[in-house]
Amino acid sequence: MYNYKAGLWNTSEGIQHPVSHVSGDNCCFVGNTFCLEISNSVFAYLHGEQISQANIYFSNNGGFSFQKFTYERQAELVGSLGGIFFLHALSQVGLLVINNRKGMFAYSDHPLNRSLGLAFDYNETLEVLIPPGQRGLLILWSQNNLFLSLNAGQIVETIQVQKGGQTLHPSIFGANITIHTIAAYENGLAVLTREDHLYYGSLGVLSGSSSIIKFPDQQVWSQGAALMFLNPGKLQILTPLPDAASPVYDFQKCVVNIQATLMDPDLHVEKCKIELMYGNFEGKMYTMDMNSQLEVTAVLIPRPDASLIPQVMVSNPYSLGLKTSIYESDNTYEGNVLYKLYIRLKQQHHWGWFDPNFTSSIKRPTMSTLTVDIANKEISCVDLKPLTALISIGCDREKKLIVQNKISACSAGVLDPRVLQDNYTYVIKKGSYDLGPGRESAKGDLLVSYPFKDFGCPGLVYYETPWKPVIELWHGNEFAELVEAEFVLREVHGLRTFSYALTAKDAGCRSQPQNWSSVLQSALGSGRAPWSRESYVSCHSPSSQTPLRWPDVQYQILGGRTDNRVIFKQWNGIYVFHLSVLDPYYSYCRLETTFSIYVYGAYPLSLFAPGVTIVLLVASMLLAMWLAHILPKLLCAHGGLKIKEAYRELRRRCHGLCHCCRGRQH
C-alpha cells in the first residue's frame, strides 16, 4: 500500500491468502467522522474464487490492516465471487455472484437479504466502478460490455449508444466497440475505445435513460492512456511519454471541453431545457436521529415554453421516506417561471404506511442519499448536475444528557464547596460496596477522592424520599426536552446502600427482566458496554427463552412506562452514578452521563435490634416506676432511718476531706 502523502510503501497486515482485487468508496465531506468511516472501509478478495470457500478481508483504516470477513449466508451461495462492495447508499454489503454466465447481487441485511437482485448477462470478467456521491450508482464494464445500475445492483441494465436522440445500439456489444478505459463522476461517463473513439454520456435517474454518444474523432488513444474528470465540464486524457534516457515518465495532457464539444451541430444534441436548478441542501451532509425529520427546498427554472418533470429520490427507500410538493412561486425578469420544490424526509417507520417486509430494522443505523434531478434531462445539461445530500440516519453527536441539579448540597449549606475543592476524600465502609460479579468481596474500606471539577456540588436528596433523577436532553447548547425513556443507574464505586421501589411483578413484566448482576456477568470478557441500547431487552414482551420465574426480584430500570424509583438505605454520603439510556427507539446515540448526589437525613444505625431496644426501654420505665413507689416506704421504715444516718456520716466525712485539701493549698 502506497502512502502518497508520506511517499512510502507499507505492507498491509492481516491478509493470509492470495487476493486480486480491492474495493472501497470515497466520501468527500471533510471533517465528518461518519464520512471518514466510509472512506476508510476497504475489502480485499480473490476474484473468481468459489463464494462458499472464499477468503474475504476487510479493513476499517483505509487498508493498513485487514481482518477476516465472513458473509452471513456465504456458505449457502452457489457460484464464484465477482466482487464484494460496501454499498453505502443502501447501507448494505453487496456480493456479486457469478453462476451459469449470469451475475446477481446478494445483500447482507433485511429486507434485501431474502433474495438476490435481478440477473444480468455475465460473459466475461467485469470491473466494477462506484461513481462518487453515494447515490447507489454502479458501472460494470469490460472490453465488450458496459452496464449501469441506478440502485446498487438490484437492477442492472445496458447503456445504450445514441446519436441525435435516437438509439443506434441497445448496448455496445453490437456497436463494434472495444473499451480501453472509462471514467465517471456524479452525472457523467466517459469511455475511451481501442478504435480511438471517445464517448460521453449522462447517468440518468430513470431506468433505461442512460446512454453514450460518440464525440468527433480525435487521435487520443494509446496503450497507456487514462481518463480523468477535472470537473463536470472538463475531461482530461493522460498519455504517458516514455523517455529512453530516464525511467521517469512525462505525461501528455489533453483536456476536452465537454460543453463546447456537445454544441457541435453534427452531434444533433438538444439544448438543455433547464435554466437553473438550485437547492439549499446541495453538497451537504445531514444527520437524522430517531424520531426526527428534515425539510429542504429546491428552486427550478425551466427555459421559456419548456416543461420539466422533477425527480426526487432517496437511494435507500427501505429506511428513509419522503413527501414532496411543488409550487409556482414567482417569475424571473425574463418571464421564466420559478418553481419551488418542498421536500420532507422522515424514517419510513414514522410515515405510518411502512411494511415490515419492506423496511429495514429501525434499530440499525443506516444512510441514504437524497437526489433531485430532472427526468429525461438532455445530455447537454453538463453543468446542471443532480442536487444531492448525504443523510446519516443515526447518532446525532450534538446530543448530550444533563441531570438537573436545582438544589445542591452546597446551596443548602450541607456541604462546603471550598472543602470539596480542596482534594476532598471520603471513606466507604467495606460492607457498603461491592467489587462486581466474578471478583472477591471487599476486604477493606475504600478511600475515594471526589472530582469536584467534573461534578461540581452534588445534588441534595433526602434519604426517606423515593428518588428518580430528572434528565434533560440538550442539542449542542440548546435544551431539547426532558428524557422520559428507560434508563439505568450504576454507582461508580460499587455502593449498594440503595434498592428499587418496584419488583418485576409491580413493573408489569411478562418475561424475566435484566439486572446488573446478569448483564455484567454476560459482558465479562466480551469487551462491549455492559448495559446499553444494543444489549437491552425489554421485559414487557413475553419471551420463551426468559420466562418470568422470579416476579419478586427488584426491577432495576427507571423511566419509560413505569414510575420506578430509588430507595436509599439509612446511610448519609456521596453517590456517584453513571446513567445510561437503554431505550433503543429513543436515539441511535449511546446517551450516557455521570453525576453525583449527596444523601442526607439518615440517623446513625442503632447498636441493637428494634425489638431489643423496645424491651429495654419498657423494662427501664417499669423499674423507674417501681423505685418511685418503693423508696418512700423504705425511708419511713427502720431500715430507712439507718440509710439516712449513713448518708449524714458520708456528707460529714466528705466535708472534712474538702476542708483539709483547702488548708494544704494555702
Residue pairs with C-beta under 8 A, 6 or more apart in sequence:
1 9
1 10
1 11
1 12
1 63
1 64
2 8
2 9
2 10
3 9
3 10
10 64
12 44
12 59
12 63
12 64
12 65
12 66
13 64
13 65
13 66
14 57
14 59
14 65
14 66
14 67
14 68
15 44
15 57
15 66
16 55
16 68
17 46
17 55
18 46
19 44
19 45
19 46
19 55
19 57
20 45
20 46
20 47
20 48
21 44
21 45
21 46
21 47
21 83
22 42
22 43
22 44
22 45
22 63
23 42
23 43
23 45
23 83
23 84
23 85
23 86
23 128
23 130
24 39
24 41
24 42
24 43
24 63
24 86
25 38
25 39
25 41
25 85
25 86
25 88
25 130
25 134
26 38
26 39
26 132
27 35
27 36
27 38
27 39
27 88
27 134
27 390
28 35
28 132
29 35
29 284
29 285
29 390
32 285
33 397
34 285
34 287
34 367
34 392
34 394
35 285
35 390
37 60
38 86
38 88
38 134
39 62
40 59
40 60
40 61
40 62
41 58
41 59
41 60
41 86
42 58
42 59
42 62
42 63
42 66
43 56
43 57
43 58
43 59
43 69
43 84
43 85
43 86
44 56
44 57
44 58
44 59
44 63
44 66
45 54
45 55
45 56
45 57
45 81
45 83
45 84
46 54
46 55
46 81
47 81
47 82
47 83
47 125
48 80
48 81
48 82
48 98
48 125
49 55
49 80
49 81
50 79
50 80
50 81
51 71
51 74
51 77
51 78
51 79
51 80
51 81
51 95
51 97
52 74
52 75
52 76
52 77
52 78
54 74
54 81
55 68
56 68
56 69
56 70
56 71
56 81
56 84
57 66
57 67
57 68
57 69
58 66
58 67
58 69
59 65
59 66
59 67
69 84
71 77
71 84
71 93
71 95
71 106
71 108
72 108
72 113
73 106
73 113
74 95
77 95
77 97
77 106
78 97
78 99
79 97
79 98
79 99
79 100
80 97
80 98
80 99
81 95
81 96
81 97
81 98
82 96
82 97
82 98
82 103
82 122
82 125
82 126
82 128
83 95
83 96
83 128
84 93
84 94
84 95
84 96
85 93
85 94
85 96
85 128
85 130
85 138
86 93
87 93
87 94
87 107
87 136
87 152
87 153
88 134
88 367
89 134
89 135
89 136
89 152
89 315
89 316
89 367
89 368
89 369
90 107
90 112
90 136
90 151
90 152
90 315
90 316
90 318
91 109
91 316
91 319
91 360
91 364
91 365
91 366
91 367
91 368
92 107
92 108
92 109
92 112
92 152
93 107
93 108
93 109
94 105
94 106
94 107
94 108
94 152
94 153
95 105
95 106
95 107
95 108
96 103
96 104
96 105
96 128
96 153
97 103
97 104
97 105
97 106
97 116
98 122
101 121
101 122
101 123
102 119
102 120
102 121
102 122
103 119
103 120
103 121
103 122
103 126
103 140
103 156
104 116
104 117
104 118
104 119
104 120
105 116
105 117
105 152
105 153
105 154
105 156
106 113
106 116
106 117
107 113
107 117
109 360
109 361
109 364
110 360
110 361
111 318
111 357
111 358
111 359
111 360
112 154
112 318
117 153
117 154
117 155
117 156
118 154
118 155
118 156
120 147
120 156
120 157
121 145
123 144
123 145
124 142
124 143
124 144
124 145
125 142
126 140
126 141
126 142
126 145
126 147
127 140
127 141
127 142
128 138
128 139
128 140
129 138
129 139
129 140
129 141
129 182
129 184
130 137
130 138
130 139
131 137
131 139
131 184
131 185
131 186
131 203
132 185
132 186
133 186
133 369
133 388
134 315
134 367
134 369
134 390
135 186
135 315
135 369
135 371
135 386
135 388
136 149
136 150
136 151
136 152
136 315
136 316
136 369
137 148
137 149
137 150
137 184
137 203
138 148
138 149
138 152
138 153
138 156
139 146
139 147
139 148
139 182
139 184
139 189
140 146
140 147
140 148
140 149
140 156
141 147
141 179
141 182
142 179
143 178
143 179
143 194
144 172
144 173
144 177
144 178
144 179
145 158
145 171
145 172
145 173
146 158
146 159
146 171
146 172
146 179
146 182
146 191
146 212
147 156
147 157
147 158
147 159
148 156
148 157
148 158
148 159
148 203
148 210
149 155
149 156
149 157
150 203
150 204
150 205
150 207
150 210
151 315
152 315
155 207
157 207
157 208
157 210
158 170
158 171
158 172
158 173
159 171
159 172
159 189
159 201
159 210
159 211
159 212
160 167
160 168
160 169
160 170
160 171
160 208
160 210
160 211
160 212
161 167
161 168
161 169
161 171
161 172
161 175
161 177
161 199
161 211
161 212
161 213
161 214
162 168
162 211
162 212
162 213
163 213
163 214
163 267
163 268
164 267
164 268
164 269
165 268
165 270
167 211
168 175
169 175
172 179
172 212
176 195
177 191
177 193
177 195
177 197
177 199
178 193
178 194
178 195
179 191
179 192
179 193
179 194
180 192
180 193
180 194
180 221
180 225
181 191
181 192
181 225
181 226
181 227
182 189
182 190
182 191
182 192
182 227
183 189
183 190
183 226
183 227
183 228
183 229
183 235
184 190
184 203
184 229
185 229
185 232
185 385
186 203
186 232
186 385
186 386
186 388
187 202
187 203
187 232
187 385
187 386
188 200
188 201
188 202
188 203
188 229
188 232
188 258
188 382
189 200
189 201
189 202
189 203
189 210
189 212
190 198
190 199
190 200
190 227
190 229
190 235
191 198
191 199
191 200
191 201
191 212
192 198
192 199
192 220
192 221
192 225
192 227
192 237
193 199
193 221
194 221
195 221
196 217
196 218
196 219
196 220
196 221
197 214
197 215
197 217
197 221
198 214
198 215
198 218
198 220
198 237
198 256
199 212
199 213
199 214
199 215
200 212
200 213
200 215
200 235
200 258
200 261
200 262
200 379
201 210
201 211
201 212
201 213
201 379
202 210
202 211
202 377
202 379
202 381
203 210
204 210
204 211
204 376
204 377
205 311
205 313
205 371
205 373
205 375
205 377
205 386
206 311
206 375
206 376
209 375
209 376
211 379
213 267
213 269
213 379
215 256
215 261
215 267
216 261
216 264
216 266
216 267
218 254
220 237
220 239
220 254
222 239
224 239
224 240
225 237
225 238
225 239
226 237
226 238
227 235
227 236
227 237
227 238
228 235
228 236
228 238
229 235
229 236
230 236
230 255
232 258
232 382
232 383
232 385
233 257
233 258
233 259
233 382
233 383
234 255
234 256
234 257
234 258
235 255
235 256
235 258
236 253
236 254
236 255
236 256
237 253
237 254
237 255
237 256
238 251
238 252
238 253
239 251
239 252
239 254
240 249
240 250
240 251
240 252
241 249
241 250
241 251
241 252
242 249
243 249
243 250
258 382
259 380
259 382
259 383
261 267
262 269
262 379
262 380
262 382
263 269
263 380
269 378
269 379
269 380
270 378
270 380
271 303
271 378
271 380
272 303
272 377
272 378
272 380
272 381
272 384
273 302
273 303
273 306
273 307
273 308
273 374
273 377
273 378
273 381
274 300
274 301
274 302
274 303
274 306
274 308
274 374
274 377
274 381
274 384
275 301
275 302
275 303
275 336
276 299
276 300
276 301
277 298
277 299
277 300
277 301
277 372
277 374
277 384
277 387
278 298
278 299
278 387
279 296
279 297
279 298
279 299
279 372
279 387
279 389
280 296
280 297
280 298
281 296
281 298
281 370
281 387
281 389
282 387
282 388
282 389
283 388
283 389
284 389
284 390
285 389
285 390
285 391
285 392
286 294
286 389
286 390
286 391
286 392
287 391
287 392
287 394
287 395
287 396
287 397
288 294
288 320
288 345
288 346
288 347
288 391
288 392
288 393
288 394
288 396
289 394
289 395
289 396
289 399
289 587
289 588
289 589
290 347
290 362
290 585
290 586
290 587
290 588
291 350
291 585
291 586
292 346
292 396
293 344
293 345
293 346
293 350
294 344
294 345
294 346
294 391
295 342
295 343
295 344
295 345
296 343
296 345
296 370
296 389
297 340
297 341
297 342
297 343
298 310
298 340
298 341
298 343
298 372
298 387
299 329
299 338
299 339
299 340
299 341
300 308
300 310
300 326
300 338
300 339
300 340
300 341
300 374
301 332
301 336
301 337
301 338
301 339
302 308
302 336
302 337
302 339
303 336
304 334
304 335
304 336
308 339
308 374
308 375
309 374
309 375
309 376
310 324
310 326
310 339
310 341
310 372
310 373
310 374
310 375
311 371
311 372
311 373
311 374
311 375
312 322
312 324
312 341
312 343
312 370
312 371
312 372
313 370
313 371
313 372
313 373
314 320
314 321
314 322
314 345
314 368
314 369
314 370
314 371
314 391
315 368
315 369
315 371
316 360
316 366
316 367
316 368
316 369
317 348
317 368
318 348
318 358
318 359
318 360
319 347
319 348
319 359
319 360
319 366
319 367
319 368
319 393
320 345
320 346
320 347
320 348
320 366
320 368
320 391
320 393
321 345
321 346
321 347
321 348
321 350
321 351
321 354
322 343
322 344
322 345
322 346
322 370
323 343
323 344
323 351
324 341
324 342
324 343
324 344
325 341
325 342
326 339
326 340
326 341
326 342
327 339
327 340
327 342
328 337
328 338
328 339
329 338
329 339
329 340
330 338
331 337
331 338
332 338
341 372
343 370
343 372
345 370
345 391
347 362
347 393
348 354
348 358
348 359
349 359
349 362
360 366
362 585
363 584
363 585
365 392
365 393
365 394
365 395
365 588
366 393
366 394
367 390
367 391
367 392
367 393
367 394
368 391
368 393
369 388
369 389
369 390
369 391
370 388
370 389
370 391
371 386
371 387
371 388
372 386
372 387
372 388
373 386
373 387
374 381
374 384
377 384
393 588
394 588
395 587
395 588
395 589
395 590
396 475
396 587
396 588
396 589
397 589
398 475
398 476
399 473
399 474
399 475
399 480
399 587
399 589
399 591
400 473
400 474
400 591
400 593
401 471
401 472
401 473
401 474
401 483
401 579
401 581
401 591
401 592
401 593
402 471
402 472
402 474
402 593
403 459
403 469
403 470
403 471
403 472
403 579
403 593
403 595
404 459
404 469
404 470
404 471
404 472
405 456
405 457
405 458
405 459
405 595
407 459
407 460
408 456
408 457
408 458
408 459
408 460
409 415
409 457
409 458
409 459
409 460
409 598
409 600
410 416
410 417
410 420
410 457
411 457
412 460
414 460
414 598
414 600
415 457
415 458
415 598
417 452
417 457
420 450
420 452
420 457
421 452
423 449
424 449
424 450
424 452
425 447
425 448
425 449
425 450
426 447
426 448
426 450
426 573
426 574
427 445
427 446
427 447
427 448
428 445
428 446
428 448
428 493
428 495
428 573
429 445
430 442
430 443
430 444
430 445
430 446
431 442
432 495
432 496
432 497
432 571
433 442
433 446
433 491
433 493
433 494
433 495
433 496
434 441
434 442
434 494
434 496
435 441
435 442
435 494
436 494
436 520
437 517
437 520
437 521
437 524
438 521
438 524
442 494
446 493
446 494
448 493
448 574
450 574
450 596
454 594
455 576
455 594
455 595
455 596
458 574
458 575
458 595
458 596
458 597
458 598
459 595
459 596
459 597
459 598
460 597
460 598
460 600
461 467
461 568
461 597
461 598
461 599
461 600
462 599
462 600
462 601
463 568
463 569
463 570
463 571
463 572
463 599
463 600
463 601
463 602
464 568
464 601
466 501
466 565
466 566
466 567
467 565
467 566
467 568
467 597
468 558
468 559
468 563
468 564
468 565
468 566
469 489
469 558
469 577
469 579
469 595
470 482
471 482
471 483
471 487
471 559
471 579
471 593
472 479
472 480
472 481
472 482
472 483
473 479
473 480
473 481
473 482
473 483
473 591
474 480
483 559
483 581
483 586
483 591
484 559
484 560
485 559
485 560
485 581
485 582
485 583
485 586
485 587
486 536
486 538
486 557
486 558
486 559
486 560
486 581
486 582
486 583
487 557
487 558
487 559
487 579
487 580
487 581
487 582
487 583
488 516
488 531
488 556
488 557
488 558
488 579
488 580
488 582
489 558
489 566
489 577
489 578
489 579
490 516
490 531
490 577
490 578
490 580
491 498
491 575
491 576
491 577
491 578
492 576
492 577
492 578
492 594
493 576
495 575
497 568
497 569
497 571
498 566
498 567
498 568
498 569
498 575
499 554
499 566
499 567
499 569
500 554
500 555
500 556
500 564
500 565
500 566
500 567
501 564
501 565
501 566
501 567
502 554
502 555
502 562
502 563
502 564
502 565
503 551
503 552
503 553
503 554
503 555
504 512
504 513
504 539
504 548
504 550
504 551
504 552
504 553
504 554
504 555
505 548
505 551
505 552
506 555
506 562
507 513
507 539
507 555
507 557
507 562
507 564
508 540
508 561
508 562
509 539
509 540
509 548
509 551
509 555
510 539
510 540
510 541
510 542
510 543
510 548
511 539
511 541
511 542
511 543
511 546
511 547
511 548
512 539
512 543
512 546
512 547
512 548
512 549
512 550
512 553
513 539
513 553
513 555
513 556
513 557
514 531
514 536
514 537
514 539
514 556
514 557
515 553
515 554
515 556
516 530
516 531
516 556
519 530
519 531
519 535
520 530
520 531
523 529
523 530
523 531
523 535
528 534
528 535
529 535
529 580
529 590
531 580
531 582
532 580
532 582
532 590
533 581
533 582
533 583
533 584
533 586
533 587
533 590
534 584
534 590
536 582
536 583
536 584
537 543
537 546
539 548
539 555
540 561
555 562
555 564
557 564
557 582
558 564
558 565
558 566
559 583
560 583
568 599
568 602
569 602
570 602
570 603
570 605
571 599
571 602
572 598
572 599
572 600
572 601
572 602
573 598
573 599
574 596
574 597
574 598
575 596
575 597
575 598
575 599
576 594
576 595
576 596
577 594
577 595
577 596
577 597
578 592
578 593
578 594
579 592
579 593
579 594
579 595
580 590
580 591
580 592
581 587
581 590
581 591
581 592
606 613
608 616
633 640
634 640
634 643
635 643
635 644
